[in-house]
Amino acid sequence: MVVFKNGIKITSIDSFFSITPSNSVDLANETIAIYVGTPGDLRIDDVNGNTVTFSNLANGIFHPIQAKKVYVTGTSATNIIGGY
């Protein structure tokens, strides 16, 4: 859902899915946020195709990360949930 408040686009998360990191398979849906249940590193391809590693992500919160792939290599965070 997209909502505008004072001319600013605010996006809420409508759907969630469990993420299983993979070096070869893209996510079923591109994320607008990623939840990390156990802290660690997260290596992703963003929606523009850039590969980025986020080091030492905190657990228990949604991070505003738009991703199309989460790699198993370079990812130590676990219990990962995607929101879109």
N, C-alpha and C positions, 0 to 999 in steps of 0.2 A: 504494500500500500504506500502511496506517495501522498503526503500532505504538505500544503504550503502554509507557512505561518510568517506573516510580515514579509512576504516575498521570498522567504528562504525555504528551499526544498528539504523536507524532513522525511526520511525513509524509515519505515518500521519493518521489522522482520516478521513475515507471515508464515514461513515454513522452515522446518529444521530437518537435518539429516546427519547421521553418523558418518564421519570421514575415516576411511581406511587409507592411509598413505600408500602411494604407488609411484614407482618411477616411470611407468608407461601409460597409465590410464588417467585421463582427465576426470574431474569431478562430474557427477551427473548434472549438477547445477552450479553455476558460478555463484560464489558467496558474496554477501555484502558485509558479513561479520563472521568471525570464527571464535568459538568458545574453546578454551583449553582447560581440561579438568585436572591435569597433572602438569606442573610447570616444566619448561624445557625450550629447546630450539624448534623452530618451525621453518622449513624450507618450502617455498611455494613458487608457482608461476602466477604472476598477476594477470589481470584480464587483458593486458597489452602484450603478454608473452615474455615479460622480463622475469628472470629467476632471482629471487631474493631470499635471504635467510634472516629471520628475526631471532635474535639471540635472547635466551632466558626470559621467555614470555611468562607473565604472571598467570596463575591459575584462578579459576572461579569467576572470570569475567569474559564478556564478549569483546574482542578486539576488532576494530573497524578495518578489516582486511578483505579486499576484493580479490579472490583467487579462483583460478580455474583448475589448478593441480596442487596437491600436497605431496611432496616426495617422501618416500620412506628413508632414503639416504639423506642425512642431514637433519632429520626430524627426530628429536628425543622427547618432545611433548607427547602426551597420550590423552585418551578420553576426549577426542577432538570432535566437535559438533559444528556443522556449517549452518548458517542462517541465510535465507534468501527471500 
